[in-house]
Amino acid sequence: MLAKALREHASKQQAQRAQVEKLRKDALVSVGSVTDAMTDLLNQRVREIFNNQRLLEAEAKHLQALSSRYSKQTSQWLAMIETFNNSLKVRCVVVLLSLFFSLWHRNWVTSRAGHRASRTTCTRLRRRWNMSTKVTRM
């Protein structure tokens, strides 16, 4: 009877060892599949981050090129406006000098002759002044 109990105990122990070994193998397979799934998920996220970073770098280069191009265009526009502004200033100075000279010349001629400028002369000078200022306003 003791031998029978010993055999039953040994067989139960053998069955338990087999079951523990099977559970250990199942646990290893489960852990391996979980590890693989986590690694795949992590790799997928790393790939997404890498692709996003690459796209951002390409977009940054594109924006830098656009910014450089717009900066050059702005410099060109400023230079053209400055040239235009200077030519307008020169034109305005020329018109004002010619008007001043014509007024001075008329006053000099009338003062030499001993006459003051007549009302019609003043009207003509005003008309001439208006015409010259219209030219500079364009």
C-alpha positions in Angstrom: 0.0 0.0 0.0 2.9 2.3 0.7 4.4 1.4 -2.6 1.1 2.1 -4.3 0.9 5.5 -2.7 4.5 6.2 -3.6 3.7 5.3 -7.3 0.6 7.5 -7.3 2.5 10.3 -5.8 5.3 9.9 -8.4 2.8 9.8 -11.2 1.0 12.9 -9.9 4.3 14.7 -9.6 5.2 13.6 -13.1 1.9 14.9 -14.4 2.3 18.2 -12.5 5.9 18.6 -13.9 4.5 18.0 -17.4 1.8 20.5 -16.8 4.2 23.1 -15.4 6.5 22.5 -18.4 3.6 23.0 -20.8 2.5 26.2 -19.0 6.2 27.4 -19.1 6.3 26.8 -22.8 3.0 28.5 -23.3 4.2 31.5 -21.2 7.4 31.7 -23.2 5.4 31.7 -26.5 3.0 34.3 -25.1 5.8 36.5 -23.8 7.6 36.1 -27.2 4.4 37.1 -29.1 3.8 40.1 -26.8 7.5 41.1 -27.2 7.2 40.8 -31.0 4.0 42.9 -31.0 5.5 45.6 -28.8 8.6 45.7 -30.9 6.6 45.9 -34.1 4.5 48.7 -32.6 7.6 50.6 -31.4 9.3 50.1 -34.8 6.2 51.4 -36.6 6.1 54.5 -34.4 9.8 55.0 -34.9 9.3 54.7 -38.7 6.4 57.2 -38.6 8.6 59.7 -36.6 11.5 59.2 -39.0 9.2 59.8 -42.0 7.7 62.9 -40.3 11.1 64.2 -39.5 12.2 63.7 -43.1 9.1 65.5 -44.4 9.6 68.4 -42.0 13.2 68.8 -43.1 12.2 68.8 -46.8 9.5 71.4 -46.0 12.0 73.5 -44.0 14.4 73.5 -47.0 11.5 74.5 -49.3 10.4 77.3 -47.0 14.0 78.5 -46.7 14.3 78.6 -50.5 11.0 80.5 -50.8 12.1 82.9 -48.0 15.4 83.6 -49.8 13.6 84.2 -53.1 11.1 86.6 -51.5 13.9 88.4 -49.8 15.7 88.9 -53.1 12.5 90.1 -54.7 11.9 92.5 -51.9 15.4 93.9 -52.2 14.9 94.4 -56.0 11.5 96.1 -55.4 13.0 98.4 -52.8 15.9 99.3 -55.2 13.4 100.0 -58.0 11.2 102.2 -55.7 14.2 104.1 -54.4 15.3 104.7 -58.0 11.8 105.9 -58.9 11.6 108.1 -55.9 15.0 109.7 -56.7 14.0 110.3 -60.3 10.8 112.0 -59.0 12.8 114.1 -56.7 15.1 115.2 -59.5 12.1 115.9 -61.8 10.5 118.0 -59.0 13.7 120.0 -58.4 14.1 120.6 -62.1 10.5 121.9 -62.4 10.8 124.1 -59.4 14.1 125.5 -60.5 12.8 126.3 -64.0 9.7 127.9 -62.4 11.9 129.9 -60.0 14.2 131.0 -62.8 11.2 132.1 -65.0 9.7 134.1 -62.1 13.1 135.6 -61.3 13.7 136.4 -65.0 10.2 138.1 -65.4 10.7 140.1 -62.2 14.1 141.1 -63.3 12.8 142.2 -66.7 9.9 144.1 -65.3 12.0 145.7 -62.5 14.5 146.8 -65.1 11.9 148.4 -67.2 10.5 150.0 -64.1 7.2 148.3 -64.3 5.5 145.9 -61.9 4.2 142.7 -63.1 0.7 143.2 -64.4 -2.3 141.2 -63.2 -2.3 139.2 -66.4 1.3 138.2 -65.9 0.5 136.9 -62.4 -2.4 134.9 -63.8 -0.2 133.4 -66.4 2.4 132.5 -63.8 -0.2 130.9 -61.6 -1.4 128.8 -64.6 2.1 127.8 -65.4 2.7 126.8 -61.8 -0.4 124.7 -61.8 0.6 122.9 -65.0 4.1 122.2 -63.6 2.7 120.8 -60.4 0.3 118.5 -62.3 3.3 117.1 -64.2 5.2 116.3 -61.0 2.1 114.6 -59.4 1.9 112.0 -62.1 
